[in-house]
Amino acid sequence: GQTEAIPAYLLTAMQKFIRDLKEFRFYDSSEQLLLGKGMEAGYKIAAYHLVNSNLLHVVSVAAEYVRPDNPIFADLVLEGMLISWEKVTRYDWRRGVKFSTYIDSWIRKQMLRALQKKGFFSLPRNPRKSIAELEKAIQKLSEQGKEASSDNLAGQLNWPLKKVHNVLLLRMNRHPTSTDAE
């Protein structure tokens, strides 16, 4: 559930943190691959640059889930940072995939897990099946000329509104899975 408002001192610290992130530059594809090559050669500073150049992305993903003034926002940013540091060692630049692309699905999965643990939502037993059912219902409503609102979807699927919201959240954040094993 929702907790009390974020304390002013913590909000100020988060705003400063986000403002300071602008000091880290984002690297383009070729630079990210070059940094991956540097990591393989043993340059630990390359991993530092890869992770830190993606921190603004971590913040923007967290903001897709909750507002920055929500107390859990800082937790989501931390989860995204931790998974970035954990997975940077597995990044394989030879696959030709940018680090930012590689890490995106890991960040989203980690944040969804954190939200689930905090009780913000629960996953259906079979997420793929639920998403497929939801997409069929959206199409059916569209064919009937009706808006695919949460209420209309709940009625169409005979699901509780909370389940509709949970599956919509999953659908919204569905990304190609990483080639890295979980």
Secondary structure, DSSP 8 states (H G I E B T S, - for coil): -------HHHHHHHHHHHHHHTTS----HHHHHHHHHHHHTT-HHHHHHHHHHTHHHHHHHHHHHS-TTSTHHHHHHHHHHHHHHHHHTT--GGG---HHHHHHHHHHHHHHHHHHHTTS----SSHHHHHHHHHHHHHHHHHTT----HHHHHHHHT--HHHHHHHHHHHHT-----SS--
